[in-house]
Amino acid sequence: MKKSKRRVNGKAEAIVQDAESHQDLLDRAARADVYEAIRQAVDDIAHGRTRPAREVLSEFRRRHGIPR
């Protein structure tokens, strides 16, 4: 294992991390994705970029020939 802080093309060659820290990082990234999805949904609602569920489901049934 290299202990140098030398970089290749401006990027680290590898990062060594214990399993618990790695899992924590994955969990934080997953939460960030959820928070971003919620932020976008709230923004869509605030700017009127939504449609009633009944309308969407009716259109879906028509498009795919699903009887009511």
N, C-alpha and C positions, 0 to 999 in steps of 0.2 A: 504494500500500500504506500502510495506517495504521501509525503507529509508537506510537500511544497504547496504554496499558494499560487503557483504558476497557472495561467489560464491559457486555453486553446481557443483561438478566434474570439477572444474577449469573453469566453464562458468557462465556468468551472468544468473540469473533466469529470468529476464524480463528487457525490456528497454521501458521506457515511452518517447514518442516523440510527438510533435505537428504535425498535419496533413501536414502543409506546409513543414516542415523539412523532413517528411517521403516521401512526393511526390518528393522533391528535390533529395533525396537519390535514389529513384526508377528511376528518369530521368537520373541521373548520371550513374547508372548501365546499363541502356539501351544504353546510348551513348558509354560506355566502350565496350559493346558487338559489336556495329557497328564498332567502331575503330579497334577492334581485328579482325573482319571479313575482313575489308579492309587491315589490315596489312598482314593477311594470303594470301589474293588474290594477293597483290603486291609481296610477297615472292614467290608464285606459278609462277607468270609471270616471275620473275627474274631467276627462276631455271628451266624454260621450262616445267612446269607441267600444261600445258594448251593444249586444242585441239580446232580447228576451230569449230564454232557453226554449220556450215553446216554439218560437219562430225558427230557431236553429234546428230543432228536432224535426219539425214539420218539413223543412227544406231537405233535411237529410233523408227522411223517409221517402219523399217524392223522388229525389235523385237516385235512390237505390231500390225503388220499387217495393218498399216495405209497407204492407197494409197497416192501418191503424188498429 
